[in-house]
Amino acid sequence: MALVSMTGFAFGEASAGVVRLTAELKSYNNRFLDLTVNLPSLLSFWEPYVREALASAVGRGRVEFTLRLKDSLDGAKVEVNQELALQYQKAFETLRRVTGARGGRAKVEHYASFAGVLGSVRETDPSELRSVASGLLTTLLAEFQTARRTEGARLETDLRRQLSAIDAGKRFIEGQSAQLEAAFQANLRRKFAELGAEVDENRLLAETALLLVRYGINEELVRLASHQVSFENFLSESGPVGKKLDFLCQEFGREINTIGSKTTSAEVQLQVVQMKDALENLREQLRNVE
């Protein structure tokens, strides 16, 4: 299964009678699953269903779903709230009597501007509204997942490229490591010669063994190869793997740093620098992987 990115976006519109619905679904990087659902009050009862649907589709990341109902006068009936209008009228009369203020009576356009006096009533079936909203959510989730998988495929390509760079450095260092014992022995023989001392083969082997324990990097290379295999396996797993891959990056860093601290070879140090650069690129990209 291909990697899935934590970033995605989808937008859609639909109609329910005379009501127009617009929905937006987007996600960002986050260590855990964090859902934000914004619904109009008319559909607030629908929120648990939306959360369940999102949680089933997304493993981790910050996910925001917003649904809006667009006002439309098509097919709408405008009604007057007579009781509220009369309350406003009584309030004006009381205000004039209490304050003694002079002025003409409120005009009809004044009443029309007061909140709630005029309202539009749309003959929309609530069950139809929810049905359309559910269909819209299903469509958005499909587009959203496609966008995340597309971005995930791009991420996987780059991750594999960086992993290949680390592997190339490891292979070069393995070639150098194979010559390490011979290099230690040659260096010891040279020192014996400089001192004018006779070479003691047993002591030579003992000193070589001590140097290999202290400066040998075979164990680090073996562990590094093991981490590479695990990384490749995780790339093929289903479900969120970002945290697992991030942990392996920490292990990569530990082995690469140890190799760098144990060797004085300029060529090996150059490879270590390049491997660290590739590793940093790996970590940067993994911040986007679910």
C-alpha positions as CSV (number, residue, x, y, z in Angstrom):
1,M,0.0,0.0,0.0
2,A,1.3,3.4,-1.0
3,L,2.1,6.1,1.5
4,V,-0.6,8.6,2.4
5,S,0.2,12.3,3.0
6,M,-1.3,14.1,6.0
7,T,-2.0,17.1,3.8
8,G,-5.1,17.1,1.6
9,F,-7.9,19.3,0.3
10,A,-11.4,18.9,-1.3
11,F,-14.2,21.2,-2.0
12,G,-17.8,20.6,-3.3
13,E,-21.3,22.0,-3.7
14,A,-24.7,20.5,-3.8
15,S,-28.4,21.5,-3.7
16,A,-31.2,20.4,-1.4
17,G,-34.4,22.0,-2.7
18,V,-33.8,25.7,-2.7
19,V,-30.8,25.5,-0.3
20,R,-27.3,25.4,-1.6
21,L,-24.7,23.5,0.4
22,T,-20.9,24.2,0.1
23,A,-18.4,22.0,1.9
24,E,-14.7,22.1,2.4
25,L,-12.4,19.4,3.8
26,K,-8.7,20.0,4.5
27,S,-5.9,18.6,6.6
28,Y,-2.5,19.5,8.0
29,N,0.4,17.9,9.7
30,N,-0.2,16.8,13.3
31,R,1.3,14.2,15.6
32,F,-2.2,12.9,16.5
33,L,-5.7,12.9,15.0
34,D,-7.4,16.3,15.7
35,L,-10.8,16.8,14.2
36,T,-12.6,20.2,13.8
37,V,-16.2,20.1,12.5
38,N,-18.0,23.3,11.6
39,L,-21.7,22.8,10.8
40,P,-24.7,25.2,10.5
41,S,-27.1,25.1,13.5
42,L,-29.7,23.4,11.4
43,L,-27.4,20.3,11.0
44,S,-25.6,20.4,14.4
45,F,-27.2,17.0,15.3
46,W,-25.2,15.5,12.4
47,E,-21.8,16.2,13.9
48,P,-21.2,12.8,15.6
49,Y,-21.7,11.1,12.2
50,V,-19.3,13.4,10.5
51,R,-16.6,12.8,13.2
52,E,-17.1,9.1,12.9
53,A,-16.7,9.2,9.1
54,L,-13.6,11.4,9.3
55,A,-12.0,9.2,12.0
56,S,-12.6,6.1,9.9
57,A,-10.8,7.7,6.9
58,V,-7.9,9.4,8.6
59,G,-5.2,8.0,10.9
60,R,-3.6,11.2,12.1
61,G,-3.3,14.8,11.3
62,R,-5.4,18.0,11.9
63,V,-8.6,17.6,9.8
64,E,-11.1,20.5,9.3
65,F,-14.5,20.0,7.8
66,T,-16.8,23.0,7.2
67,L,-20.3,22.9,5.8
68,R,-22.2,26.1,4.9
69,L,-25.8,26.7,3.7
70,K,-26.1,29.5,1.2
71,D,-29.1,31.7,1.3
72,S,-31.3,31.8,-1.8
73,L,-34.6,33.6,-2.3
74,D,-35.6,31.2,-5.0
75,G,-38.7,29.5,-3.8
76,A,-38.6,31.3,-0.5
77,K,-41.6,32.9,1.3
78,V,-41.1,36.2,3.1
79,E,-43.2,36.4,6.3
80,V,-43.8,39.1,8.9
81,N,-43.3,38.4,12.6
82,Q,-46.4,40.4,13.6
83,E,-45.9,39.8,17.4
84,L,-42.3,41.0,17.3
85,A,-43.3,44.1,15.2
86,L,-46.0,45.0,17.8
87,Q,-43.5,44.6,20.6
88,Y,-41.2,47.0,18.9
89,Q,-44.1,49.5,18.5
90,K,-45.0,49.3,22.2
91,A,-41.3,49.7,23.1
92,F,-41.1,52.9,21.1
93,E,-44.2,54.3,22.7
94,T,-42.9,53.5,26.2
95,L,-39.5,55.1,25.3
96,R,-41.2,58.3,24.1
97,R,-43.3,58.5,27.2
98,V,-40.5,57.8,29.7
99,T,-38.0,60.2,28.1
100,G,-40.4,62.8,26.8
101,A,-38.5,62.8,23.6
102,R,-40.3,64.2,20.5
103,G,-40.2,62.7,17.1
104,G,-42.4,61.1,14.5
105,R,-43.7,57.6,14.6
106,A,-41.4,54.9,13.3
107,K,-41.8,54.2,9.6
108,V,-42.4,50.8,8.0
109,E,-38.8,50.7,6.7
110,H,-37.6,51.1,10.3
111,Y,-39.5,48.1,11.4
112,A,-38.3,46.1,8.3
113,S,-34.7,46.8,9.4
114,F,-35.2,45.3,12.9
115,A,-33.8,41.8,13.4
116,G,-36.5,39.1,13.2
117,V,-39.4,41.3,11.9
118,L,-39.0,40.0,8.4
119,G,-37.8,36.5,7.6
120,S,-37.7,34.1,4.7
121,V,-39.1,30.6,5.1
122,R,-37.8,27.8,2.8
123,E,-39.8,24.7,2.3
124,T,-36.8,22.3,2.7
125,D,-37.2,18.9,4.1
126,P,-34.6,18.4,6.9
127,S,-34.2,14.7,6.0
128,E,-33.5,15.7,2.4
129,L,-30.9,18.3,3.7
130,R,-29.1,15.7,5.7
131,S,-29.2,13.2,2.8
132,V,-27.6,15.7,0.5
133,A,-25.0,16.7,3.1
134,S,-24.1,13.0,3.6
135,G,-23.7,12.5,-0.1
136,L,-21.5,15.6,-0.3
137,L,-19.3,14.4,2.5
138,T,-18.9,11.0,0.8
139,T,-17.8,12.6,-2.4
140,L,-15.4,15.0,-0.6
141,L,-13.8,12.1,1.3
142,A,-13.2,10.2,-1.9
143,E,-11.5,13.3,-3.5
144,F,-9.7,14.1,-0.3
145,Q,-8.2,10.6,-0.1
146,T,-7.2,10.6,-3.7
147,A,-5.4,13.9,-3.1
148,R,-3.6,12.5,-0.1
149,R,-2.5,9.3,-1.9
150,T,-1.2,11.4,-4.9
151,E,0.9,13.5,-2.5
152,G,1.9,10.4,-0.6
153,A,3.2,8.8,-3.8
154,R,5.3,11.9,-4.5
155,L,6.7,11.7,-0.9
156,E,7.5,8.0,-1.3
157,T,9.5,8.6,-4.4
158,D,11.6,11.2,-2.6
159,L,11.9,9.0,0.5
160,R,13.3,6.2,-1.6
161,R,15.7,8.5,-3.3
162,Q,17.1,9.7,0.1
163,L,17.3,6.1,1.3
164,S,19.3,5.2,-1.8
165,A,21.7,8.0,-1.0
166,I,22.2,6.6,2.5
167,D,22.7,3.1,1.1
168,A,25.3,4.4,-1.4
169,G,27.2,5.9,1.5
170,K,26.9,2.7,3.5
171,R,28.3,0.6,0.7
172,F,31.2,2.9,0.2
173,I,32.1,2.8,3.9
174,E,31.7,-1.0,3.9
175,G,34.4,-1.2,1.3
176,Q,36.6,1.0,3.5
177,S,35.8,-1.0,6.6
178,A,37.0,-4.2,4.9
179,Q,40.4,-2.7,4.6
180,L,40.4,-1.4,8.2
181,E,42.3,-4.4,9.8
182,A,45.0,-4.3,7.2
183,A,45.4,-0.6,7.6
184,F,45.7,-0.9,11.4
185,Q,48.4,-3.6,11.0
186,A,50.3,-1.6,8.4
187,N,50.3,1.4,10.7
188,L,51.5,-0.6,13.7
189,R,54.3,-2.2,11.7
190,R,55.4,1.3,10.6
191,K,55.5,2.5,14.2
192,F,57.5,-0.6,15.2
193,A,59.9,0.2,12.4
194,E,60.2,3.8,13.4
195,L,61.1,2.7,16.9
196,G,63.6,0.2,15.6
197,A,61.8,-2.6,17.4
198,E,61.3,-6.1,16.2
199,V,57.7,-6.9,15.2
200,D,56.0,-9.2,17.7
201,E,53.3,-10.9,15.7
202,N,51.2,-11.8,18.8
203,R,51.4,-8.3,20.1
204,L,50.6,-7.0,16.6
205,L,47.4,-9.1,16.5
206,A,46.5,-8.1,20.1
207,E,47.0,-4.4,19.3
208,T,45.0,-4.8,16.0
209,A,42.1,-6.4,17.9
210,L,42.0,-3.5,20.4
211,L,42.0,-1.0,17.6
212,L,39.1,-2.8,15.9
213,V,37.1,-2.9,19.1
214,R,37.6,0.9,19.5
215,Y,37.4,2.0,15.9
216,G,35.7,-0.8,14.1
217,I,32.4,0.1,12.5
218,N,31.2,-3.3,11.3
219,E,28.4,-3.5,14.0
220,E,27.1,0.0,13.1
221,L,27.1,-1.0,9.4
222,V,25.2,-4.2,10.2
223,R,22.6,-2.3,12.2
224,L,22.3,0.4,9.5
225,A,21.6,-2.3,6.9
226,S,18.9,-3.8,9.2
227,H,17.2,-0.4,9.6
228,Q,17.2,0.0,5.9
229,V,15.3,-3.3,5.5
230,S,12.8,-2.3,8.2
231,F,12.3,1.1,6.4
232,E,11.5,-0.6,3.1
233,N,9.1,-3.0,4.8
234,F,7.3,-0.1,6.6
235,L,6.9,1.6,3.2
236,S,4.8,-1.3,2.0
237,E,2.6,-1.6,5.1
238,S,-1.0,-0.5,5.2
239,G,-2.2,2.2,7.6
240,P,-0.3,5.1,9.2
241,V,3.5,4.4,9.2
242,G,4.9,7.9,9.7
243,K,5.8,7.5,13.4
244,K,7.5,4.2,12.7
245,L,9.6,5.7,9.9
246,D,10.5,8.6,12.1
247,F,11.7,6.3,14.8
248,L,13.9,4.5,12.3
249,C,15.4,7.8,11.2
250,Q,16.5,8.3,14.8
251,E,18.2,4.9,14.6
252,F,19.8,5.8,11.3
253,G,21.2,9.0,12.9
254,R,22.6,7.1,15.8
255,E,24.6,4.7,13.6
256,I,25.8,7.3,11.2
257,N,27.0,9.6,14.0
258,T,28.9,6.6,15.6
259,I,30.5,5.8,12.3
260,G,31.6,9.4,11.9
261,S,33.1,9.5,15.4
262,K,35.0,6.3,15.0
263,T,36.8,7.0,11.8
264,T,39.4,9.6,10.8
265,S,39.3,8.8,7.0
266,A,38.5,12.0,5.0
267,E,36.7,9.9,2.4
268,V,34.5,8.2,5.0
269,Q,33.8,11.5,6.7
270,L,32.6,12.9,3.4
271,Q,30.2,10.0,3.0
272,V,29.0,10.6,6.6
273,V,28.2,14.2,5.8
274,Q,26.3,13.2,2.6
275,M,24.4,10.5,4.6
276,K,23.4,13.0,7.2
277,D,22.2,15.4,4.6
278,A,20.0,12.6,3.1
279,L,18.8,11.7,6.5
280,E,17.7,15.3,7.2
281,N,15.8,15.3,4.0
282,L,14.1,12.0,5.1
283,R,13.0,13.6,8.3
284,E,11.7,16.7,6.6
285,Q,9.5,14.7,4.3
286,L,8.3,12.3,7.0
287,R,6.6,15.3,8.7
288,N,4.0,15.0,6.0
289,V,3.5,11.2,6.1
290,E,0.4,9.9,7.9
